[in-house]
Amino acid sequence: MAAVVKSVALAGRPTTPDRVHEVLGRSMLVDGLDIVLDLTRSGGSYLVDAITGRRYLDMFTFVASSALGMN
């Protein structure tokens, strides 16, 4: 009996930013936030979308970590 193998992205193999949601959508729910984070161009309080190149001011990081340093 022959197994049917789908084309999948394997760990360690790069994929293009415009295919990230397609690849992740095969195994998890990916609706909601359509940004693909570019870690090399993001820095400080700014996030960069790898698909569009747009910069976003990160206004949530402090809210998520404030309980650690402000208690």
ABEGO torsion letter per residue (X at the ends): XBBBBBBBBBBGBBBBAAAAAAAAAAABBABGBABBBBAAABBEABBBBAAAGBBBBBAAAAAAAAAAAAX
